[in-house]
Amino acid sequence: MKAAHIFLILLSVPLLNACGGSSDVSLEPTPAPIVDENPIIEDPDFRILIASGDVNHTGITSYALDGSDAKYVVDLKSFGAVPNGLAKGPANNFLTSVDGADSILNVPYSANLSFFYGSGLLNGGIYDIELGPVLNYYYVVETNNIEVFNADGVRQSSALIPRNLGACNMTAPRNMHATDDGFLYVADYSANRIHKYDISNHVATCIFSYTVPGTLPYAVIKHSNGLLYFTSYSADAVFTLDEDDMTLTNIFAPGLTILRDPRGLTELPDGDVIVSSSVIDTIERIDSSGLRQGFEPFIRDVFSLNITDIEVIEQ
């Protein structure tokens, strides 16, 4: 086909001359492609997920990053389970660890759900669930142990993190945070400690156990600024911990009318932090220094009841 095109172009030259045309054939240059120096890059569709559970409401709700557009995802009251943890799941789903039914549910952002894992081998007090991105393992608090599952929902019995592992001795682990570089932080409520594990290998190792005396930590995150942020049940506050020099700072203690028994905690994409007040049934938004953003709760509605966990998850 290309040879035919070339033949036709060469043949056209004498035809032009024969008709009295100029012997110079001028071909228009092909214009350069237009390159947009400022292409529009769509932001990923991040949503705030909250897990709630009390006598009036037990379920999971999603919000836009500005706290608007509440969408009730799934009602778990009739299921007989309280969602205590949230994590990004397979495909466009998310996972929730539930107490009562003692299982992990796979939820496709709709009222439909299925078992990711359900067995008598997962029992006791079921709290948070976290995805460790290095191995693509899920870590679930089960009373004083941390159970481990692969991405297919198969329990990894040899990877279980036991109650006592090196200097990390769990007595009442609650919420956790897994980092992209392979560490797992666990808020140990009654021990007044935050345990740090290396989960970059199949079998975890204890790296350090930080003492945070008298704080009763419930949730912990590793902020993008390098500090640990955690909620304190005893002080009704949010603290930071510098792992380098062990500086412990109370950055947000606004009083019991604003924050009481804080549980859920997470970082927004812009670096702000949101924290739930499980007694007042609200979510507060603070900047990284602890300054409250606005004069009203960031989220307060019929779904923000007794919030146990908050996650920002890309759909």
Buried (B, 14 or more C-beta within 10 A) or exposed (E): EEEEEEEEEEEEEEEEEEEEEEEEEEEEEEEEEEEEEEEEEEEEEEBBBBBBBBEEBBBBBBBEBEBEEBEEBBEBBEBEBBBBBBBBBBEEBBBBBBBBBBBBBBBBBEEEBEEBBBEEEBEEBBBBBBBBBBBEBBBBBBBBBBBBBBEEBEBBEEBBBEEEBEEBBBEBBBBBBBBEEBBBBBBBBEBBBBBBBBBBEEEBBBBBBBEBEEBBBBBBBBBEEEBBBBBBBBBBBBBBBEBEEEEBEEBBBBEEEBBBBBBBBBBBEEEBBBBBBBBBBBBBBBBBEBEBEEEEBBBBBEBBBBBBBBBBBEE
